[in-house]
Amino acid sequence: MPGRARAVAILVALALIVGCATLVLVFLKPMVAGRVRALARQRGLVASWQEMRIRLPSRFTFDRLVVTRVAGGDTVMTAAEIEARASIGSLLRLRPELSGLRMSRAQIRIGRGADTADTLLDDAPTRRDDPERLARVRRSASSIAQMLTRSTRSLPEVGFDDVTIRPAADADQLWGGVHITALEHVPTRDGSRVVFDGTLLGDRDIPFTGSLSRTRDLNVRGRIDLKIPNPDGAAPTTLRLALDGALEQDRARRTLALREGSQARVGELAFRLGGRVEERGPRFAVQLAADDLSEDKVKSSVPPAVLGPLTGLAVRGTWDYRLDVDLDLEHPDSAKFRADVIPHGLALDPQRSSLRLAGLDQPFVAAIHLPRDRIVQRDLSPANPHFRPLGAITNHLVMAVVTNEDGGFFRHRGFNVGAMQEAIGENLRSASFRRGAGTITMQIARNLWLGHDRTLARKGQEVVLAWVLEHLTGLPKERLLEIYLNIIEWGPDVHGADEAAHFYFDRDAGDLSLEESLFLATLVPSPARWRSRLDAEGHVRRHIRAQMHFIGRAMIAKGWLAEDALPPTDELDVEIRGPARAILFPDAGPEVAGEGPWFKRVWTRVTGGR
């Protein structure tokens, strides 16, 4: 009898377990599905999947997961399989929280498109902040901050297998994305460890391997080895980035900071590293400092393919470097950005330099780098009939271009820290990249030596060369501006202010009207799209008139234009009279006059020889 009772009890217990498991499956599956969909909605996304499976007690698998954006419907992520684990306690609270994640064969798109080029004011009259998008970005950043500040000792287990992350199709392409072949974050006896390998995607893919370990007392050490391809076809060069530091956590204040003494290394270059994450805001800050840097240390630590044209730059002396970035997403306009180079006897060494930086105050032939690796030349001397000294270009055009491209040109020294802070704040408010902080000096570096590939390495080279131009060459601002206005592109095979004046208006750069000058200023950020500024009848479109007026008002605010000199927006218009007219009205015939080899070359190009 006791045996029979025991058997009955076991059967009843099994029935209860099966019944409870069935009830759990009945209620848990829709609860988790609803939670996932709700989290997606909070971020302006829609999540769907082919099948969802549950393995008790807390393992959930989504097959063929697809995440799309509510606005626009573009796909943000696809994944063949995502397996998530939730803590038992969070399930009992009916608020599932992630304790583990594994993702396989996934494609992820991040970021949104840029609205402008380097111009500081382009399309300013039509800009609008997007509080909803900013709120979504804050929620995502808050999730990261919470994970870091609350769970440093128990970060979730993570595994990635064949995951590709790329920027959005219309995003600012400073990077091409990353393919993660494998990534594992697992607990160890003394803490946890991340091991990963993959490829940085771009024009030249860069394979990498790395690891990061964290002990229970919050010491962190890590390294990444990048295999940098060599342009000459030689074996790749290894660039090692290393981290050695310690964390300090304040659970009450929900902050996480790098302790004093933390260090990052790039080859032989050592940087003191500081950083802080605060859940409030959330707020992220990082500080970087290095002393006694030199040409030899840099060139022995950074591969030539990363330095690019900087390999041809030779200097004497040393310098220190300081970087301080502080972002509070609750107060975007409070963003702080500081970057300083502190020279110690730093000077150019022209005899050892193959990069021509000396002698730019004299006439020279500029090799102008264009998109798609094209190069054209312009003689910046009186031998070129279209070369114009700064004083021979109408002041309206000079100041309109400076206003639109780099309003702080006469105040900064190559890199505009104030504009950078304002750009960070504006981009945070709009939750997109719509304003850059490029300067005229940076554009000169890009046009003369670097080209237009938008990569992080090129952007770094651009900043360095702009600093060198402003600090080590002795060139005055007026000469830099003169070079710039004589080389920048304004249309098809049109370089420099005088070529532009003739191409569009069949007149000299010194004779342009205010309206013509304002119109030309709007073309500089994207000269290839000049026709889109005009309607079918050749008149300036309404939004371009608004932009012209905006530039004019900014010129008035700077004291560069009399207030009564700016016509109302509706009265701003121009008449296209130069070779550009043949593109706008190809059947109208040669209704313009012009002489000289440049005019004939452009006329033949745009008319097909008619």
C-alpha positions in Angstrom: 0.0 0.0 0.0 2.7 2.4 0.9 4.4 1.7 -2.5 1.1 2.3 -4.3 0.6 5.6 -2.5 4.1 6.6 -3.3 3.5 5.8 -7.0 0.3 7.8 -7.0 2.0 10.7 -5.3 4.7 10.6 -8.0 2.1 10.5 -10.7 0.2 13.4 -9.2 3.5 15.4 -8.8 4.4 14.7 -12.4 0.9 15.8 -13.5 1.2 19.0 -11.5 4.6 19.6 -13.0 3.4 19.0 -16.5 0.3 21.1 -15.8 2.4 24.0 -14.4 4.8 23.7 -17.3 1.9 23.9 -19.8 0.4 26.9 -18.0 3.9 28.5 -17.9 4.2 27.9 -21.7 0.7 29.2 -22.3 1.3 32.5 -20.4 5.1 32.9 -20.7 5.3 32.8 -24.5 2.9 35.7 -25.1 4.4 37.7 -22.2 7.9 37.5 -23.6 6.8 38.1 -27.1 4.8 41.2 -25.9 7.9 42.4 -24.0 10.1 42.1 -27.0 7.6 44.0 -29.2 7.1 46.7 -26.6 10.9 47.3 -26.3 11.1 47.6 -30.1 8.1 50.1 -30.2 9.9 52.3 -27.6 12.7 52.6 -30.1 10.5 53.3 -33.1 10.9 49.7 -34.4 8.8 46.7 -35.3 10.0 43.2 -34.5 8.7 40.0 -36.1 9.9 36.4 -36.4 9.1 33.2 -38.1 9.0 31.1 -34.9 9.5 31.5 -31.2 10.6 28.5 -29.0 10.8 28.2 -25.3 13.0 25.9 -23.3 12.2 25.9 -19.6 13.0 27.5 -17.3 14.2 30.7 -19.1 15.6 30.1 -22.6 13.8 31.7 -25.6 14.8 31.3 -29.3 13.6 33.4 -32.2 14.0 32.1 -35.7 14.3 34.4 -38.7 14.0 37.6 -36.6 13.4 40.8 -38.6 13.5 44.3 -37.1 12.3 47.3 -39.2 11.9 51.0 -38.6 8.3 52.3 -38.2 9.3 55.5 -40.1 10.3 54.5 -43.6 10.1 50.7 -43.1 13.8 50.1 -43.7 15.3 47.0 -42.2 17.5 47.5 -39.2 18.3 43.8 -38.4 17.8 40.3 -39.7 19.0 37.3 -37.8 18.7 33.6 -38.6 18.6 32.8 -34.9 18.7 34.7 -31.6 18.7 32.8 -28.3 18.0 34.9 -25.2 18.0 33.9 -21.5 16.2 35.7 -18.8 16.8 35.5 -15.1 14.3 33.5 -13.1 13.7 36.4 -10.7 12.8 38.7 -13.6 10.3 36.1 -15.0 8.6 35.8 -11.5 8.3 39.6 -11.5 6.8 39.4 -15.0 9.5 41.7 -16.3 12.0 39.6 -18.3 15.6 40.9 -18.1 18.4 39.6 -20.2 21.0 37.3 -18.6 22.4 35.8 -21.8 22.3 36.4 -25.5 23.5 34.4 -28.5 23.1 35.7 -32.1 23.8 33.8 -35.3 24.1 34.8 -39.0 22.8 38.4 -38.5 22.9 41.6 -40.5 22.6 44.9 -38.5 22.3 48.4 -39.8 22.9 51.3 -37.4 22.8 55.1 -37.6 20.9 57.5 -39.8 22.0 59.5 -42.8 23.8 62.8 -42.7 21.9 65.8 -43.9 24.9 67.9 -44.8 28.5 67.9 -45.9 31.1 69.9 -44.0 29.2 73.2 -44.3 28.1 74.5 -40.9 24.9 76.2 -42.2 23.7 74.1 -45.1 19.9 73.7 -45.1 19.7 75.5 -41.8 16.3 77.2 -42.5 14.6 73.8 -42.8 16.2 72.0 -39.8 14.1 70.6 -37.0 15.0 68.8 -33.9 13.4 65.4 -33.4 12.5 64.9 -29.7 11.1 61.4 -30.3 14.2 60.2 -32.0 16.4 61.7 -29.2 14.2 59.9 -26.6 14.8 56.6 -28.4 18.5 57.2 -28.5 18.5 58.1 -24.8 16.6 54.9 -24.0 19.2 52.8 -25.9 22.1 54.7 -24.3 20.4 54.3 -20.9 20.2 50.5 -21.4 24.0 50.4 -22.0 24.7 52.7 -19.0 22.5 50.6 -16.7 24.3 47.4 -17.9 27.7 48.9 -17.2 26.9 50.7 -13.9 24.6 48.1 -12.2 25.9 44.8 -13.5 29.7 45.1 -13.7 30.2 41.9 -11.7 27.5 39.9 -13.5 27.4 41.0 -17.2 25.3 38.8 -19.3 26.9 36.0 -21.3 27.1 36.9 -24.9 27.9 35.0 -28.1 28.0 36.3 -31.7 28.5 34.0 -34.7 28.7 35.5 -38.2 27.3 38.9 -37.4 27.8 41.9 -39.7 27.2 45.5 -38.5 27.1 48.2 -41.1 26.2 51.9 -41.1 22.8 52.8 -42.6 22.9 53.1 -46.4 22.6 56.9 -46.3 24.8 57.4 -43.2 28.0 59.4 -43.1 30.5 56.8 -44.3 33.4 57.3 -41.9 33.5 53.6 -41.4 32.3 50.7 -43.6 31.2 48.4 -40.7 32.5 45.3 -39.0 32.0 41.6 -39.5 32.2 39.6 -36.3 33.3 36.1 -37.1 33.0 35.0 -33.5 32.6 36.7 -30.1 32.3 35.1 -26.7 31.8 36.7 -23.3 32.0 34.1 -20.6 32.5 34.0 -16.8 35.9 32.9 -15.5 37.0 31.8 -12.0 38.3 35.3 -11.4 35.8 37.4 -13.3 35.0 37.3 -17.0 36.6 37.4 -20.4 35.7 38.5 -24.0 37.4 36.9 -26.9 36.7 38.0 -30.5 37.9 38.0 -34.1 36.5 39.5 -37.3 37.1 42.1 -40.0 36.8 45.9 -40.2 35.0 46.5 -43.5 36.0 49.2 -46.0 37.8 49.8 -49.2 40.5 47.5 -47.7 39.2 45.0 -45.2 41.2 44.9 -41.9 41.2 41.5 -40.0 41.4 41.7 -36.3 41.6 39.5 -33.2 41.4 40.5 -29.6 40.5 39.8 -26.0 39.4 41.7 -22.9 39.4 40.4 -19.3 38.0 41.7 -16.1 38.8 40.5 -12.6 36.5 40.5 -9.6 38.3 43.5 -8.2 37.5 45.3 -11.5 41.0 45.3 -13.1 40.7 45.3 -16.9 43.2 44.3 -19.5 42.7 43.9 -23.2 44.3 44.1 -26.6 43.3 44.2 -30.3 45.6 43.2 -33.1 44.7 44.8 -36.4 46.3 43.4 -39.6 46.7 46.6 -41.7 47.0 45.9 -45.5 50.0 47.5 -47.2 49.3 49.4 -50.5 52.4 47.9 -52.1 51.1 44.3 -51.7 53.6 43.4 -48.9 52.5 41.4 -45.9 50.0 43.2 -43.6 51.5 45.2 -40.7 50.2 44.4 -37.2 48.9 47.4 -35.2 48.3 46.5 -31.6 46.0 48.5 -29.3 46.2 47.7 -25.7 44.4 48.6 -22.5 45.6 48.2 -18.9 43.5 49.8 -16.2 41.0 49.4 -13.3 37.4 50.3 -12.8 35.7 52.0 -9.9 32.0 51.4 -9.3 29.6 53.4 -7.2 26.4 51.4 -7.0 24.6 54.1 -4.9 25.2 56.8 -7.5 25.1 54.3 -10.4 28.4 55.4 -11.9 31.4 53.5 -13.3 34.8 55.2 -13.8 38.3 54.3 -14.9 40.7 54.6 -12.0 43.8 56.9 -12.1 46.7 55.1 -13.7 44.7 53.4 -16.4 46.6 53.4 -19.7 46.0 52.7 -23.4 48.8 52.0 -25.8 49.1 52.3 -29.6 52.3 50.5 -30.4 54.9 52.4 -28.4 52.7 55.4 -27.8 51.3 55.5 -24.2 48.2 57.4 -23.3 46.8 58.1 -19.9 43.2 57.1 -20.0 40.2 58.4 -18.0 36.5 57.7 -18.4 33.2 57.8 -16.6 29.7 56.5 -17.2 26.7 57.8 -15.3 23.2 56.3 -15.5 21.7 59.7 -14.9 21.4 61.4 -18.2 22.9 59.0 -19.3 26.3 60.6 -19.4 29.6 59.4 -20.9 33.0 61.0 -20.6 36.5 60.1 -21.7 39.9 61.7 -21.3 43.1 61.0 -23.1 46.5 62.4 -22.5 50.0 61.7 -23.8 53.4 63.5 -23.2 56.6 63.7 -25.2 55.3 62.4 -28.5 57.7 62.6 -31.4 57.9 61.8 -35.1 60.0 58.7 -34.5 57.6 57.3 -31.9 54.6 57.9 -34.2 56.1 56.4 -37.3 57.4 53.3 -35.4 54.0 52.7 -33.8 51.5 53.4 -36.6 51.7 51.6 -39.9 52.3 53.7 -43.1 49.0 52.7 -44.5 47.3 54.4 -41.6 49.5 57.5 -41.7 49.0 57.9 -45.4 50.5 61.2 -46.7 51.7 61.9 -43.1 54.6 59.5 -43.8 56.1 62.2 -45.9 55.9 64.8 -43.1 59.1 65.4 -41.1 59.3 67.5 -37.9 61.7 68.4 -35.2 60.8 68.6 -31.5 58.1 66.9 -29.5 54.5 67.6 -28.4 51.9 66.6 -25.8 48.3 65.8 -26.5 45.1 66.2 -24.5 41.5 65.1 -25.4 38.4 65.6 -23.2 34.9 64.6 -24.3 31.8 64.8 -22.1 28.3 63.9 -23.4 25.1 64.2 -21.3 22.2 63.0 -23.4 19.7 64.7 -21.0 21.4 68.1 -21.8 22.7 67.8 -25.4 23.8 71.4 -25.6 26.1 70.9 -22.6 28.4 68.6 -24.7 32.1 69.3 -24.0 34.9 68.7 -26.5 38.5 69.8 -26.0 41.5 68.8 -28.0 44.9 70.4 -27.5 48.4 69.9 -29.0 51.1 71.4 -26.7 54.3 71.8 -28.8 57.8 71.7 -27.4 60.2 73.1 -30.0 58.1 71.7 -32.8 59.0 72.8 -36.3 58.8 71.5 -39.9 61.9 69.9 -41.3 61.6 70.7 -45.0 64.8 68.9 -46.0 63.5 65.6 -44.8 59.8 66.1 -45.8 58.5 64.7 -49.1 55.1 66.2 -48.4 55.3 69.8 -49.8 54.2 72.2 -47.0 57.0 74.7 -47.3 56.7 77.4 -50.0 53.0 77.5 -50.1 53.3 81.3 -49.7 54.8 81.3 -53.3 53.2 80.5 -56.6 52.8 76.7 -57.1 50.9 74.2 -59.2 48.2 72.6 -57.1 47.4 68.9 -57.6 43.7 68.9 -56.6 42.3 65.6 -55.3 38.7 64.9 -56.4 36.3 62.1 -55.6 36.9 58.7 -57.2 40.7 59.2 -57.1 40.7 61.9 -59.8 43.4 64.6 -59.8 43.4 67.9 -61.7 46.0 70.6 -61.7 45.7 74.4 -61.4 48.5 76.8 -61.6 48.2 79.3 -58.7 50.2 82.0 -60.3 49.6 84.9 -62.8 50.4 82.4 -65.6 46.9 81.1 -65.1 44.4 83.6 -66.4 41.8 82.5 -63.8 44.0 82.7 -60.8 42.8 85.5 -58.6 44.6 87.0 -55.6 42.3 87.3 -52.6 41.9 91.1 -53.1 40.7 90.5 -56.7 37.7 88.4 -55.6 34.6 90.3 -54.7 34.3 90.6 -50.9 30.7 89.4 -51.1 31.8 86.0 -52.4 34.7 85.7 -50.0 32.6 86.4 -46.9 29.6 84.3 -48.1 31.8 81.2 -48.6 33.5 81.8 -45.2 30.2 82.2 -43.5 28.7 79.1 -45.0 31.7 76.8 -44.8 33.6 78.0 -41.7 32.2 80.9 -39.8 35.0 80.8 -37.2 37.8 80.6 -39.8 39.5 83.8 -38.6 39.4 82.7 -35.0 40.4 79.1 -34.9 43.8 77.5 -35.7 42.8 74.7 -38.0 40.3 72.8 -35.9 37.2 74.6 -34.6 36.6 73.3 -31.1 33.6 75.5 -30.5 32.0 74.4 -33.8 32.7 70.8 -32.8 30.8 71.2 -29.5 27.9 72.8 -31.3 27.8 70.1 -33.9 27.8 67.4 -31.2 24.9 69.1 -29.4 22.9 69.5 -32.6 23.5 66.0 -33.8 22.4 64.7 -30.4 19.3 66.8 -30.4 18.3 65.5 -33.9 19.6 62.0 -33.1 21.3 61.9 -36.5 24.5 63.2 -38.2 23.3 66.4 -39.9 26.1 68.8 -39.1 29.9 68.4 -39.4 32.6 70.6 -38.0 35.0 70.7 -40.9 37.0 73.9 -41.4 38.4 75.6 -44.5 41.9 74.6 -43.5 40.8 70.9 -43.3 39.2 71.2 -46.7 42.5 72.6 -48.1 44.3 69.5 -46.7 41.7 67.2 -48.2 42.0 68.9 -51.6 45.8 69.1 -51.8 46.9 65.8 -50.3 44.2 63.5 -49.1 41.3 63.1 -51.5 37.7 62.5 -50.5 37.6 59.0 -49.0 35.5 59.3 -45.9 37.3 57.0 -43.4 38.4 57.5 -39.8 42.1 57.3 -40.9 41.5 60.0 -43.6 39.7 62.2 -41.1 42.6 61.9 -38.6 45.1 62.8 -41.3 43.0 65.8 -42.2 43.0 67.1 -38.7 46.7 66.7 -38.3 47.5 68.4 -41.6 45.1 71.3 -40.8 46.9 71.8 -37.5 50.3 71.7 -39.2 49.1 74.2 -41.9 48.0 76.7 -39.2 50.8 76.3 -36.7 54.0 75.3 -38.5 53.9 76.7 -42.0 53.7 80.4 -41.0 50.9 80.9 -43.6 48.6 83.8 -42.8 44.9 83.3 -42.9 44.6 85.4 -46.0 46.9 83.2 -48.0 45.1 80.0 -46.8 41.8 81.5 -47.9 43.4 82.6 -51.2 44.5 79.0 -51.9 41.2 77.7 -51.0 39.1 80.0 -53.2 41.4 79.2 -56.2 41.2 75.3 -55.9 37.8 74.3 -54.6 35.4 72.7 -57.0 32.3 74.6 -58.1 31.0 72.5 -61.0 32.1 70.2 -63.9 35.9 70.8 -64.3 35.3 74.2 -62.6 37.9 75.1 -59.9 38.3 78.4 -58.2 36.2 81.5 -57.9 37.0 83.0 -61.3 36.3 79.8 -63.2 33.0 79.6 -61.3 32.1 83.2 -62.0 32.7 82.7 -65.8 31.0 79.2 -65.9 27.7 80.4 -64.3 27.6 84.2 -65.0 30.2 84.9 -67.7 31.9 87.5 -65.6 35.0 88.0 -63.5 35.1 86.9 -59.9 35.7 90.6 -58.9 32.5 91.7 -60.5 29.9 89.3 -59.0 26.8 90.7 -57.4 25.7 89.9 -53.9 23.0 87.5 -55.2 25.5 85.7 -57.4 27.9 85.4 -54.6 25.3 84.0 -52.2 24.3 81.5 -54.9 27.8 80.3 -55.5 28.3 79.9 -51.7 25.5 77.4 -51.6 27.2 75.2 -54.3 30.5 74.6 -52.5 29.3 71.7 -50.2 28.0 69.7 -53.2 29.1 71.2 -56.5 28.0 68.1 -58.5 24.4 68.9 -57.6 24.4 72.5 -58.8 21.5 71.9 -61.3 19.2 70.9 -58.5 19.5 74.4 -57.1 17.6 75.7 -60.2 14.2 75.0 -61.6 13.3 74.2 -65.2 13.3 77.9 -66.2 16.7 78.5 -64.6 15.5 80.4 -61.5 16.8 79.7 -58.0 14.5 77.3 -56.2 12.6 78.6 -53.1 14.6 76.5 -50.5 17.9 77.7 -52.0 16.7 81.3 -51.8 16.0 80.7 -48.2 19.5 79.3 -47.7 21.0 82.3 -49.5 19.0 84.7 -47.3 20.1 82.7 -44.2 23.8 83.1 -45.2 23.2 86.8 -45.9 21.7 87.3 -42.4 24.7 85.5 -40.9 27.0 87.9 -42.8 25.1 90.8 -41.3 25.4 89.4 -37.8 29.1 89.2 -38.3 29.4 92.7 -39.6 30.4 91.6 -43.0 27.3 92.9 -44.8 25.2 96.1 -44.4 21.7 95.2 -43.2 20.0 97.2 -45.9 22.1 95.4 -48.6 20.3 92.1 -48.4 17.1 91.8 -50.5 14.1 89.9 -49.2 14.1 86.1 -49.8 11.7 86.2 -52.7 13.8 88.7 -54.6 17.0 86.7 -54.4 17.6 85.2 -57.9 20.3 84.9 -60.5 20.5 84.6 -64.3 22.7 81.8 -65.6 24.7 83.2 -68.6 27.9 81.2 -68.8 28.6 77.7 -70.2 26.3 76.4 -67.5 23.4 77.7 -69.5 24.1 75.1 -72.2 23.5 72.3 -69.6 20.3 73.9 -68.4 19.0 74.6 -71.9 20.8 72.3 -74.3 18.6 73.2 -77.3 18.9 77.0 -76.9 22.2 77.3 -78.8 25.4 79.2 -77.9 23.8 82.4 -76.5 26.9 83.3 -74.4 30.3 84.7 -75.4 33.6 83.4 -74.3 37.2 83.0 -75.4 40.3 81.2 -74.2 41.3 77.5 -73.9 39.5 77.0 -70.5 36.2 78.4 -71.9 36.4 76.3 -75.0 37.3 73.2 -73.0 34.3 73.6 -70.7 32.0 74.6 -73.6 33.0 71.5 -75.6 32.4 69.3 -72.6 29.0 70.6 -71.7 27.7 70.9 -75.3 29.2 67.9 -76.9 31.1 70.1 -79.4 28.0 71.9 -80.8 
